């Protein structure tokens, strides 16, 4: 299942820039797709709702490159399916571990855009002296294929690291995080705090970070 997710992640990531088909890269759509693929609609939608709430305001507009929701969502869905996770507390660990992939995806996309400057220069040169008619089509096709392969490769490496990390953790500590009494509504409420991030104010970020740290310390203190 983890292997299958790599292809679908790379495919869905094209909806960001290459194939603009509405909001098909949003977590809810991915959750519906994953539910149809695996038959586990409950976990799929629970995970999708979490990421949808957390990054509700961040949509690709102009030159702004938002966190790569597709990477984080597919990572959480594939890992939870691969390990057969059903307990919200265990899935919570997968959710938090998958979040950095959203930022990693942004870095990869920014690097890819820099690499595409050569194609842009070629297009400008062609516009002044159009020697061949198919140059724009070839540039677009090459860009789409490179984006697909780059997304697949980056996600492949990242998901392998997470897979072996969680495999080791679950082997050494079978009851990892299960002692925490947490449910999906708790996680959704925490994710809805992502609305503060939409304000794009440093004070709002500070309040959110402080709140997360205090809640984490409170939960951990109650366990020891």
N, C-alpha and C positions, 0 to 999 in steps of 0.2 A: 504493500500500500504506500509506503514511503517512496518507493521508486516511481510509482504511478503519479504521485503528487508532484514530482519534479517537472514532468512534462506539462501537466495542467497548470502549474504555477507559471512556467515560462509562457504558455499560451495566453493565460489570463492577463499576464503583465503587459502584453501587447495592447490591451485595451486602454492603457494609460495614454499612449502617444501614437501608436501605429494604426490601430483600428478603433476609431472613436465611435463606439456604439453605446451612447448613453452612459449609464453608471454601472456597467456590467462588472467592473473591477471592485465594486463595493462589497464589504464582508457579508451582507445579507444575501446577495446573489450567489456568492461563493458558498455560503452555508447551505443554501437551497440545492445547489449543484452537488455538493458533497453528500448531502442527505440522500439525494436520488441515487448517487453512485454507491453508497455504502448501506443504505437502508436505515441508518441511525440518524433520524431527523432530530431527535431530542438534543443530543450532545452537539450536533452540527449547528443548530440554531442557537443554542445557549452560548457557544463560543463565538458565533457570528455576531450576536447581539452585543456581546462584551466589546468586541473591537469596533463595532459600528458606533456605540455610544462613546467610546474613548476618543475616537478620531472623527467625530461627527462633522466638524466644521472644515476639516482639511481635505479640500478637493483640488485637483490640479487645475490651476488657472494661470495663464501667461507663463512667465519664467519661474514661478514658484514651484518648487519640487517638494511635495508633502511627503510624510513618511509612507513607505511602500506597504500599504495595507494588505496587499495580496501576499507578500512574503510572510508577514506575521500570521495572517489568518490560515494560510495553507500549512504553515509549520505546525501551528497548534492543532489543526484538524488531523493532519497526517500522523503526528506523534501520539495524540490521544487515541486514534484508531489503531495504530500499530501496537501500542501497549495495552489496549483494551481498557482504558481508564474510564471510569464512571463516577468516581467520587469527586465532587467539586473541589475539595482541597488539593487532591493530587493534580487535577487539571489546572488548578490555579498556578502551580509550579511551572507547568508547561506554558501557560499563558504569559507569565512574566519572563520566562526564558526566551520566548519567541519574539518579544517586543523589540529587542535590539536588531532583529532582522529587518524591521521596518526602516530603521535608520541606516543599516547597511545597504539596503536596496536603494535608498536615496543617494548614497555615496556612489554606488555603482552606476546609477542612472546619470548622475552629474558627470562622472568620468566618461561615460559613453557619449554624452552630448559634446564633450570637448573633442573626442576622437572624430566626431562627425563634421568637424569644421572643414576638413578636406573635401568632403562631399559638397558642402555649401559653396566652397570656392570653385569647385568644378562646375557647379550649376550656374554660378555667376558668369564664368568664362563661356559656358555654353549659351547663355542668354545673349551674350554679345556676338558670338559667332556660332550659331547653331549648325554644327557640321552633321550631326546625326539626330534623328527624331526620337530614338528610344533611350537617350541618355537619362532623362528624368525617371523613366520607369525602371531602368537598371539601378539607379542610385537608391530609389525607394525600396526595391526588392532586396538589394544588398544590405541596406540599413535594417530592414525588418528581420532578415535572417541573422544578422550579427546580433541584434537585440535579443532574438529568441535563444541563440546559443549562449550568449553572455549571461542571460537571466537563468538559464538552465544550469550552467556551470557554477555560478555563484551560489544558487540555492542548493545545488547538490553538495557542495563543500560544507555549507552552513548546517544543513539538515543532518549530515553525517556526524558532525561534531556534537550536535544536540542529541542525536540518537544514541551514540555510544556513551555520552555523559549520563543521560537518564537511565540507560541500561545498567550502568555501573551503580548508580545511586539506588535504583530499585532492587538491585541484587543484594547490595550491602545493607540497605535499610528498607525492607518490604513495607513497613508502616509509615513511610515518609509522608509527613504532612497530614496523615489521616486523623491525627489527634485533634486537629483544629476543627472546631465546630463552625463550619462555614457553608453557606448555601449559595445558589446562583443569584437570588435577589441581592445578597450582600455584595457579590462581585459586580452586579449591574449597577448598584448604587455607587460603588467605588469608581466604576468606569464612567459614570455620568459626570464625575468631577472633571472629566476631560473638557467639559464646557468652559471651565476656567481657562484652559489652554487656548480656547478660541479668542479670548480677549487679547492675547499676545502682549501682555504686560508682565514685566519682571516681578512686580509685587504679587500678581496672581499666581505666577509660577512658584514664588517663595511660599505663599500660603498653601498651595497644593502639596509641595514637597514636604513642608513641615507637618501637615496633616497626615500624610502617608507614613512618615517616620514615627510620629506619635502613636498612630494606630498599630503599626508593626510592633513597636516596643511594648504596647499594652497587651497585644495578643501573645507575644513571646513571654512576657513577664507572667502572664496567667498560666503558662504551660510549665513553668519551672518552680 
